Amino acid sequence: MPWVLAQLGRGMLLPVVPLYLRDAGLSYTMVAVVLAALGLGAVLGGLPAGSAAGRYGPEMLVVVATVATSITSALLGISTAVLALVAFRLMYGMGAVGLRISVQMIVNTEAAVRLRGRGMSYLGGGVRLAFFIGPLVGGVLVDWVGFSATFAVCGVTTLCGLIPFLAVRRDRPVGDRFERPIVPWSGLREALRMHRGLLLLAGTGTALVMTVREGRNVVVPLIGDDLGLSATAVGALVAIGTGADLLLFPVAGWLMDRFGRLHAIVPAFSLLGMGLLVLGMSDTTTGAVVAGVIMGIGNGMSAGTMLTLGGDLAPADAGPFLAALGMMQDGGVVIGPIVVGWLADTAGLTQAALVLATVMFVAIAYIVIVLGDTARPSRPWLVSRLEATSIDDRSTLQP
């Protein structure tokens, strides 16, 4: 519930933040800078979050991260000053990456390898449910009560996720309400040293994917605004694609577990790239809707793929590794909005969509050629690093 409701609050922000910034008179480039601050916060917060998860456990990190995202999303409505907005988005990004790492660690520990794809796809499905409802609610709230009240509702919604999370721990003994890590924490610097080659291989492809995913979240509402749509209509445009997501996220997990990770990754991301091509070649609301549906189908089929990939490659001491991998992925969260904003000001929004499509197809090629199926690794450069990691983990755990 902390995961789903935090994503619901974030989903409400998807159309609201770009519209708020444009309403304040910011250029596309400045809009992109503010939006990219979330990714930068995730990059800066990833390693500290991994350290915290390793030392104090992922359950405690869930609480701290949820509170951080709640407060900073509510604060967005108190100022239109760029520096203040960037600061709030930075802090939000730090909280968001902490929540992602902690939830990923919990599921990775509890789910058997043969069920990991489905477990992670349901996390992705929670995001898609939130991103379907959230933009609709956010757009309507802006038209009804204004931006400031909408940001406050986002914060309260996020915080409500802690109610059931804490309630189920109420009956535990006080000292056991938040589980501590079972695997000894080997230290962040040592973990990064051991896994640097594996992180570079895995992080490059996933960063390209996140560049496109985050760029899509920026270019779609901006194109809706450029077409003259109201806040409610822009929210609906964003939600249309996510509605298609909801139909397919269970399929993603089944495909990954039954046939292999690439059987979900390749068709899913290919559809996402094709949707961006349609968006870039159309200048009508109908074209934008069609593109949104195509991208939604593709994104739905990709539910949990990046989480599963990270889980497949993670060592026993997963916190620092997942934090570092998430930091590389979140580099794409920074780059995506900046690419869209710069291209929108220099060449137009449609050109930004076409560039994102190109990056998506490059990402597919990289994952297929370099990583292959991470459930059954076969690439020599990947296998050798996984074997070295396994040996290092066993030596670390010796009494």
Protein Blocks (a to p, Z undefined) as FASTA:
>chain_A
ZZmmmmmmmmmmmmmmmmmmmmnopafklmmmmmmmmmmmmmmmmmmmmmmmmmnopklm
mmmmmmmmmmmmmmmmmpccfklmmmmmmmmmmmmmmmmmmmmmmmmmmpcfklmmmmmm
mmmmmmmmmmmmmmmmmmmmmmmnojklmmmmmmmmmmmmmmmmmmmmmmpcfklmpccd
fbdcebjklmmmmmmmmmmmmmmmmmmmmmmmmmmmmmmmmmmmmnopafklmmmmmmmm
mmmmmmmmmmmmmmmmmnojklmmmmmmmmmmmmmmmmmmpccfklmmmmmmmmmmmmmm
mgoklmmmmmmmpcfblmlmmmmmmmmmmmmmmmmmmmmmmmmmmnojklmmmmmmmmmm
mmmmmmmmmnmpmklgcbfklmmmmmmmmmmmmmmmpZZ
